[in-house]
Amino acid sequence: MNGIPLEMKIYTRRGDRGQSSILNGEAVYKDDPRLKTYGALDELQSHLGMARSLISHESVPDIIRSVQSDIFTASSELASTPNALQRLERRIGPEDVTRLERWIDEFTETYGLPTHFVAPGESLESAVLHVARSVCRRGERLIVTLNRQTGHYDQLITYFNRLGDLIFVLAWAVDVMKVIERVVEELTRNAVR
């Protein structure tokens, strides 16, 4: 596990004056739209991390880990100046959206989609995913605001729109998997009697 180098301190005291730095070192106030946006993505990371730690079904933890990596990439884009965007090693692209769509299609083919509104809370795992989904949608709205100001984030809007869909589908699939587990356990228990 990588950490902060020993010669570097976690605190800068700049935050004590209500400021923080973006990637290029520029000082901005903590209510800057960029900070609000990648703050929402940081919150999304935390909720997805909790979901990943709770869920052991199929490929869901691996999918979440991949998405978390993408969110770090997106946060780097948001923390960069327009000139610095071109120098980033990686940016979110159409192939990332295609990967999300592939997962959505795979899970909906296997587990279907609800035919009614879904109230979160059928299971802890899906409830955590629904919280992540709602934070994702907030992040998406904040990216839309930034994009309207700069025009630099069209691909991120598409990505987070699709990510919200994927998280919804994963929450549904997790609940369906739990129902299947309960039925199998009940059948097994009855067969043993």
Buried (B, 14 or more C-beta within 10 A) or exposed (E): EEEEEEEEEEEEEEEEEEBBBBBEEEEBEEEBBBBBBBBBBBBBBEBBBBBBEBBEBBEBBEBBEBBBEBBEBBBBBBBBBEEBBEEEEEBBEEEBBEBBEEBBEBBBEEBEEEEEEBEBEBBBBBBBBBBBBBBBBBBBEBBBEBBEEEEBBEBBBBBBBBBBBBBBBBBBBBBBBBEEEEEEEEEEEEEEE
